[in-house]
Amino acid sequence: MTTHSKSHIPWYLWPFVALWKLIAGIVEFTGRFVAMVLGIVFMIVGVIVSLTIVGAIVGVPLAFIGLLIFLRGIF
């Protein structure tokens, strides 16, 4: 007994499925790139803000959140 992991797509729907997968891939990679850029920006702003003693209360968590967002974008 064999099981098929992929569903059968009729030949006449293949162009639509291919286009959908292409768009989904572009959106996924764009989202990852935006998350990585946003994480880097948060880390830079967090470090700049934490240069003052009072700003360290906000800057350190901001840099940490930026690091987490950047790591999420990578993985």
N, C-alpha and C positions, 0 to 999 in steps of 0.2 A: 504494500500500500504506500503510495507516494503522495505527498502533499506539496502543493505549489504555494510558495510564499508571495508571489506577485499575482495580482489579478489580471485577467486577460483583457486587453484593450483592443477593441475593434480597429481595423486598419484605417477606417475613415475618420476616426477620432484621434489618430496619432499626432497630426500636426498641432492640434489644440493642447494635447497633453505635453508635447515637447515645448511649446511656447509657455505653458504654465510652469513647467519645471525650470525653464530659463529665467523667467521673471522671479520665481521664488528664490533661486540661487543668487540673483543680483540683489534682491532685497536683503537676504541673509548676510551677504558679504558687506553691503553698505551699512547695515545695522552694527555689525562687528567693528567696522572702521570708525563709525561715529562714536561707539562706546569707548574705543581705545583713545581717540582724540579727546573726548570729553574727560576721560580719566586722567590723561596727561595734563590737561588744562586745570583740573581740580587740584592735582598734586602741585603744580607750579603756583597756583593762587594760594594754596594752603601753606606752602613754604614761605611765600612772600608775606602773608598775613602773620605768620608765626614769628617773624623777626622781631616783633615787639612783644613785650611781656604780656600785655593785656590781650593782644591778638592771638597768643598761643592757645588760649582757651577755645577759640574757633578754628585756628589754622591747623592744628595737629589732627583733630578729627576730620577736617576737610581733606587734608592730604591722605589720610588713611582711607577715607571713602573713595577718593580718586584712585588709589592703588587697587582697591577692590573692584572698581568699575573697569579699570584697565585689565586686570587679570581675567575678569569675566568676558571681556572682549576677545582676549587671546584664546581662552578655552571655552 
